[in-house]
Amino acid sequence: MDNIYNETNEMELHELEDKLINLQNLIIQYYGIKDDLWRYHPANENFVNPITEHEEVEKKIKDMEKDISEIELKIIHLKSAN
């Protein structure tokens, strides 16, 4: 009887420890999300306008895509010259 009680107790302890670890990991993720969202919160004195931010990111993406295309063309040209 004592052995079954110990096994049950150990299983419950293991389950609780797993649940605690999962909750700790989840709360860390939520703190990260909260920090990311704070950038866009109007109460933040360093508020980032999401519309402006989106436009800037789109421009950077287009510029990088152009640079990538130019580099790819140069690579193709150099490979074909050899």
Helices and strands as residue ranges (DSSP letters): H 2-38, H 50-81
